[in-house]
């Protein structure tokens, strides 16, 4: 499969998905289950992205390094209700310090 074939197939799939969003009846979209799923889906996707980026080694294995420590500091700061900018600075500072000390 060439690059252009992949691009055209992906474009067609994206268009079909958008069209499906317009065709689905409102009764389906107004359901309780659909509302709960659409409310929780972004949180689940973002959590999965953070987990993959934090615990995946370049070779594809599982690793615990400075990124995991930074994530732990960020979670702790969030539980203590720190402002978002403080959370980011603490997590980045922790990871950078541990990497400077040679861990991860």
Backbone as a ProteinNet text record, in pm:
[ID]
protein_1_A
[PRIMARY]
XXXXXXXXXXXXXXXXXXXXXXXXXXXXXXXXXXXXXXXXXXXXXXXXXXXXXXXXXXXXXXXXXXXXXXXXXXXXXXXXXXXXXXXXXXXXXXXXXXXXXXXX
[TERTIARY]
85.8	0	90.4	63.5	145.1	97.9	177.9	143.6	13.4	-2.9	-124.3	-248.4	-234.7	-348.6	-388.9	-290	-317.3	-384	-334.3	-392.2	-536	-561.2	-697.3	-792.5	-747	-832.3	-862.2	-762.4	-784.2	-879.1	-865.3	-955.5	-1098.4	-1114.9	-1248.4	-1311	-1230.4	-1280.1	-1320.3	-1240.6	-1274.3	-1403.6	-1419.3	-1541.7	-1663	-1649.2	-1760.6	-1798.5	-1700.1	-1727.8	-1800.9	-1759.4	-1829.5	-1972.2	-1989.9	-2122.9	-2211.8	-2155.8	-2231.6	-2281.1	-2202.2	-2243.5	-2366.4	-2382.6	-2500	-2622	-2600.3	-2709.1	-2772.8	-2697.7	-2748.7	-2865.6	-2977.1	-3092.2	-3061.7	-3131.8	-3110.2	-3150.8	-3246.2	-3287.8	-3171.5	-3085.5	-2970.7	-2869.9	-2847.6	-2747.2	-2792.2	-2921.7	-2972.7	-2983.8	-2942.3	-2952.4	-2857.4	-2890.3	-2810.5	-2673.5	-2670.6	-2544.3	-2450.1	-2502.1	-2419.3	-2366.5	-2447.3	-2402.4	-2290	-2302.3	-2196.9	-2067.6	-2080	-1960.6	-1890.2	-1964.7	-1901.5	-1844.5	-1896	-1839.7	-1707.8	-1695.2	-1575.6	-1470.6	-1505.5	-1412.4	-1286.8	-1296	-1172.1	-1078.5	-1134	-1051.4	-979.6	-1050.2	-989.9	-880.8	-906.3	-806.3	-682.3	-700.8	-586.3	-506.8	-576	-506.9	-425.5	-481.4	-407.9	-286.2	-299.9	-186.7	-75.7	-112.2	-12	57.3	-18	41.8	138.3	99.8	187.2	313.5	299.8	416.6	507.4	453.9	533.7	605.7	540	594.3	644.3	653.5	700.9	844.9	927.9	1068.9	1080.8	1191.2	1209	1201.6	1241.9	1233.9	1096.5	1003.8	868.7	838.5	935.2	913	860.7	848.7	800.9	920.4	912.7	1022.5	969.1	1047.2	1017.8	1141.7	1128	1242.4	1198.4	1268.3	1239.6	1100	1048.9	913.3	809.4	827.6	733.9	739.2	859.3	872	806.9	824.5	758.9	607.6	556.3	412.1	362.9	439.1	400.3	396.3	493.9	494.5	375.7	344.7	230.9	99.3	82.2	-40.8	-52.4	59.3	58.3	22.2	80.3	50.2	-96	-149.8	-291.2	-382.3	-345.3	-425.3	-421.7	-312.3	-301.3	-361.7	-426.7	-496.9	-403	-284.2	-190.4	-237.8	-208	-243.2	-171.6	-230.8	-178.9	-35.2	-3.2	133	233.4	196.1	283.3	301.3	195.1	202.7	300.9	290.6	379.5	524.3	547.7	685	743.3	664.6	713.5	746.2	658.5	682	803.9	814.6	930	1058.8	1052.8	1171	1216.7	1121.6	1156.1	1222.4	1161.7	1219.2	1356.7	1370.9	1499.9	1607.2	1570.7	1667.9	1713.8	1619.1	1656.4	1740.9	1710.4	1792.7	1931.4	1940.5	2072	2155.4	2088.3	2158.7	2191	2145.1	2179.4	2077.3	1957.1	1853.6	1750.5	1750.1	1651.1	1692.7
-117.1	0	123.4	213.7	333.9	437.6	541.3	648.8	717.1	740.2	808.8	722.8	592.8	504.6	513.1	514.6	526.1	658.7	766.8	899.3	905	852.7	855.6	767.9	651.6	566.1	631	692.1	760.1	878.3	951.1	1064.1	1016.1	909.2	853.8	803.9	740.2	692.2	808.2	914	1031.1	1095.6	1105	1162.9	1076.8	945	855.4	865.4	878.4	891.4	1022.1	1130.4	1258.3	1249.7	1188.3	1173.5	1089	985.9	902.3	983.1	1080.1	1165.3	1248.6	1285.6	1362.8	1274.5	1147.8	1058.5	990.7	973.8	903.8	983	916.3	987	1042.8	1150.5	1215	1125.5	1035.2	946.2	857.7	820.4	737	818.5	942	1026.1	1081.9	1086.7	1141.8	1038	916.4	810.3	832.2	770.2	783.4	718.4	603	531.3	611.2	665.4	744.3	868.6	931.5	1049.4	1015.2	902.8	861.8	827	756.6	717.4	839.9	932.7	1051.7	1143.2	1135.9	1216.7	1158.6	1026.8	961.6	927.2	928.1	887.4	973.8	1107.1	1186.7	1158.5	1136.4	1106.2	973.1	874	742.5	747.8	818.7	828.3	903.5	1011.7	1087.8	1007.5	934.3	849.7	740.8	680.8	578.4	637.6	756.5	822.6	852.4	903.3	932.4	804.2	697.4	570.6	515.4	519.3	467.8	551.5	683.2	769.6	764.7	731.4	729.5	596.9	486.8	356.6	272	326.3	249.8	285.4	182.4	201.2	217.8	274.4	290.5	159	48.3	-80.8	-144.5	-85.6	-137.8	-208.2	-218.1	-284.7	-188.7	-241.5	-163.1	-104.6	21.7	86.1	179.4	192.8	290.5	377.4	503.6	593.8	729.3	834.1	967.6	1015.7	968.5	1008.3	958.8	837.7	782.5	861.4	900.6	982.1	1118.8	1177.1	1304.5	1292.1	1181	1157	1141.5	1071.5	1054.5	1188.6	1274.6	1408.7	1489.7	1477.9	1551.8	1506.4	1376.8	1325.4	1373.7	1370.7	1419.1	1567.1	1646.6	1790.1	1815.3	1735.6	1751.3	1713.3	1608.8	1570.5	1677	1752.9	1862.7	1992.6	1984.2	2097.6	2211	2176.8	2278.9	2331	2455.8	2508.7	2430.3	2430	2348.5	2383.6	2511.3	2552.2	2499.7	2500.9	2447	2296.4	2227.5	2083.2	2052.8	2126.8	2105	2133.3	2242.6	2278.6	2175.3	2129	2027.2	1895.9	1853	1727.1	1736.6	1846	1863.6	1877.1	1949.9	1965.8	1834.4	1752.3	1621.6	1532.5	1525.2	1441.3	1492.8	1624	1680.9	1657.8	1673	1651.5	1506	1413.9	1272.3	1233.6	1290.6	1262	1322.3	1440	1501.7	1419.8	1352.9	1267.1	1129.3	1104.9	980.6	869.8	899.6	796.9	820.4	737.8	746	833
0	0	0	-91.6	-100.9	0.1	12.3	105.2	64.1	-66.3	-112.3	-90.9	-105.8	-79.2	67.5	154.2	297.4	330.3	271.9	296.9	246.8	127.8	72.8	154	196.9	280.4	415.5	475.7	603.7	587	477.1	451	430.7	355.4	334	463.1	546.2	675.2	765.9	767.3	848.9	799.2	667.3	611.4	645.9	634.1	666.2	813.3	900	1042.7	1072.7	1008	1027	974.1	858.3	800.5	891.2	950.5	1042.7	1162.7	1206.7	1317.4	1284.9	1158.6	1117.6	1093.6	1061.9	1025.2	1147	1255.1	1373.9	1433.7	1464.3	1521.8	1661.2	1696.3	1826.3	1942.9	1921.3	2029.2	2075.1	1983.1	2018.5	2098.2	2056.7	2120.8	2255.1	2279.5	2404.5	2515.9	2491.9	2591.8	2708.7	2821	2942.7	2924.6	2862.4	2844	2754.6	2646.8	2555.1	2625.8	2707.4	2781.5	2878.3	2947.1	3041.2	2968.7	2857.4	2781.8	2725.8	2668.5	2611.2	2718.7	2840	2948.3	2997.8	2998.6	3052.5	2947.7	2822	2717.3	2709.7	2715.4	2711.4	2828.6	2946.3	3063.6	3044.4	2994.1	2973.1	2866.7	2757.7	2651.2	2697.2	2770.1	2819.5	2922.7	3008	3105.9	3037.3	2934	2859.6	2791.2	2735.7	2670.6	2770.5	2887.2	2990.7	3035.3	3054.3	3098	2993.8	2868.1	2762.4	2751.2	2754.5	2740.9	2863.5	2979.1	3101.3	3121.5	3094.1	3131.5	3015	2894.3	2780.1	2748.8	2735.1	2699.7	2548.3	2500.6	2356.1	2279	2339.1	2271.6	2277.7	2348.5	2358.3	2489.1	2578	2706.1	2811.4	2931	3044.8	3118.8	3157	3227.3	3335.3	3440.1	3545.1	3558	3520.1	3524.3	3579.2	3542.5	3595.2	3556.4	3443.7	3403.5	3503.1	3552.8	3651.3	3781.6	3821.4	3942.7	3922.7	3805.5	3775.2	3777.7	3725	3728.2	3871.7	3954.4	4095.2	4167.5	4140.2	4201.1	4150	4021.4	3965.2	4027.2	4043.7	4105.3	4249	4321.5	4459.9	4466.1	4376.8	4375.3	4339.2	4247.1	4211.8	4328.3	4401.6	4518.3	4626.9	4632	4728.2	4674.6	4559	4496.1	4455.3	4409.3	4361.3	4225.8	4193	4060.5	3950	3832.3	3722.5	3687.1	3683.6	3649.4	3752	3878.2	3983.4	3964.7	3928.5	3904.6	3792	3682.9	3568.4	3606	3676.3	3715.2	3810.8	3907.2	4001.2	3930.2	3840.4	3769.3	3678.8	3604.9	3516.2	3596	3706.2	3790.7	3851.6	3892.8	3949.5	3845.1	3727.3	3621.5	3579.5	3566.3	3525.3	3631	3757.3	3865.1	3869.2	3857.7	3860.2	3739.3	3624.9	3506.7	3520.8	3581.2	3603	3701.2	3794.3	3889.8	3831.6	3708.7	3640.7	3648.5	3696.9	3705.1	3595.8	3496.3	3390.9	3279.8
[MASK]
++++++++++++++++++++++++++++++++++++++++++++++++++++++++++++++++++++++++++++++++++++++++++++++++++++++++

